[in-house]
Amino acid sequence: MSNFFELINKRESCRSYSNKKVSKEQLVKCIEAARLAPSACNSQPWSFVVVNSEEKSPLVAKCIQSMGMNKFTNEAPAFIVVCEENANLSASLGGLVRKQQYAQGDVGIATVSICFAATELGLSTCILGWFDEKKLIETLKLSKDKRIRLVIAVGYAKNENIRDKKRKSIDEIMTYID
Ligand SMILES: Cc1cc2nc3c(=O)[nH]c(=O)nc-3n(C[C@H](O)[C@H](O)[C@H](O)COP(=O)(O)O)c2cc1C
């Protein structure tokens, strides 16, 4: 795929995955996209736990499901757990002075970079914000103070048709000053 806007349109949240496996190489490429993402003061306040295991992926899925949410994650062959790490001194101080939470924005940018990279590779993703952080930390044996911000389900879509995007209009979201 060569057109960036085609890629933007193709990326959508996938909630039905085929049983085709995802390779380690593909997932590493996705993390490479995150590695190159911009961040405040180049702080790179992130780390990623990649789970691509017939045994462990279903255990991760269980941490993302409750109150009827996210049952579809049972089908996802792989997950990328996106963690927020400490920002560097410049980004921390800048955030304090400017009253901004740069690190959370940085993590979001890295997350969407992963999703676009996955789409470019023919994979499908779903960003997941509904998860039990404590349970995920226990399941993956992460350090207790890990801050998990998002989880990304990754796999091959069962159905490759792209839905129309439901979005606010440009007029609703843009103030144009010239
Ligand atoms: C921070 C964040 C959290 C989300 N959490 C969930 C989730 O827990 N479950 C889910 O099915 N989709 C989740 N989504 C996906 C959104 O519902 C989806 O991005 C939005 O409806 C737009 O649709 P699209 O991604 O198909 O373009 C999340 C997306 C973001 C950015």
The ligand as an SDF file (V2000), in Angstrom:
LIG
                    3D

 31 33  0  0  0  0  0  0  0  0999 V2000
   -8.4790    4.6410   23.9260 C   0  0  0  0  0  0  0  0  0  0  0  0
   -9.3590    3.6820   23.1790 C   0  0  0  0  0  0  0  0  0  0  0  0
   -9.9970    2.6640   23.8740 C   0  0  0  0  0  0  0  0  0  0  0  0
  -10.8170    1.7480   23.1900 C   0  0  0  0  0  0  0  0  0  0  0  0
  -11.3550    0.6850   23.8700 N   0  0  0  0  0  0  0  0  0  0  0  0
  -12.0840   -0.2250   23.2070 C   0  0  0  0  0  0  0  0  0  0  0  0
  -12.5560   -1.3980   23.8660 C   0  0  0  0  0  0  0  0  0  0  0  0
  -12.2980   -1.6380   25.0440 O   0  0  0  0  0  0  0  0  0  0  0  0
  -13.3170   -2.2600   23.1460 N   0  0  0  0  0  0  0  0  0  0  0  0
  -13.5740   -2.0710   21.8210 C   0  0  0  0  0  0  0  0  0  0  0  0
  -14.2540   -2.9250   21.2210 O   0  0  0  0  0  0  0  0  0  0  0  0
  -13.1240   -0.9890   21.1550 N   0  0  0  0  0  0  0  0  0  0  0  0
  -12.3790   -0.0700   21.8060 C   0  0  0  0  0  0  0  0  0  0  0  0
  -11.8570    1.0140   21.1330 N   0  0  0  0  0  0  0  0  0  0  0  0
  -12.1200    1.1730   19.6940 C   0  0  0  0  0  0  0  0  0  0  0  0
  -13.0910    2.3240   19.4090 C   0  0  0  0  0  0  0  0  0  0  0  0
  -14.3890    1.9240   19.7520 O   0  0  0  0  0  0  0  0  0  0  0  0
  -12.9830    2.6970   17.9200 C   0  0  0  0  0  0  0  0  0  0  0  0
  -11.6740    3.1560   17.6480 O   0  0  0  0  0  0  0  0  0  0  0  0
  -13.9740    3.7750   17.4950 C   0  0  0  0  0  0  0  0  0  0  0  0
  -15.3000    3.3600   17.6660 O   0  0  0  0  0  0  0  0  0  0  0  0
  -13.7820    4.1630   16.0250 C   0  0  0  0  0  0  0  0  0  0  0  0
  -13.9360    3.0400   15.1830 O   0  0  0  0  0  0  0  0  0  0  0  0
  -12.7580    2.4860   14.2550 P   0  0  0  0  0  0  0  0  0  0  0  0
  -11.5580    2.2330   15.1280 O   0  0  0  0  0  0  0  0  0  0  0  0
  -13.3010    1.2250   13.6540 O   0  0  0  0  0  0  0  0  0  0  0  0
  -12.4560    3.5180   13.2190 O   0  0  0  0  0  0  0  0  0  0  0  0
  -11.0350    1.9090   21.7980 C   0  0  0  0  0  0  0  0  0  0  0  0
  -10.3680    2.9350   21.1000 C   0  0  0  0  0  0  0  0  0  0  0  0
   -9.5350    3.7900   21.7700 C   0  0  0  0  0  0  0  0  0  0  0  0
   -8.8010    4.8640   20.9720 C   0  0  0  0  0  0  0  0  0  0  0  0
  1  2  1  0
  2  3  1  0
  2 30  2  0
  3  4  2  0
  4  5  1  0
  4 28  1  0
  5  6  2  0
  6  7  1  0
  6 13  1  0
  7  8  2  0
  7  9  1  0
  9 10  1  0
 10 11  2  0
 10 12  1  0
 12 13  2  0
 13 14  1  0
 14 15  1  0
 14 28  1  0
 15 16  1  0
 16 17  1  0
 16 18  1  0
 18 19  1  0
 18 20  1  0
 20 21  1  0
 20 22  1  0
 22 23  1  0
 23 24  1  0
 24 25  2  0
 24 26  1  0
 24 27  1  0
 28 29  2  0
 29 30  1  0
 30 31  1  0
M  END
$$$$
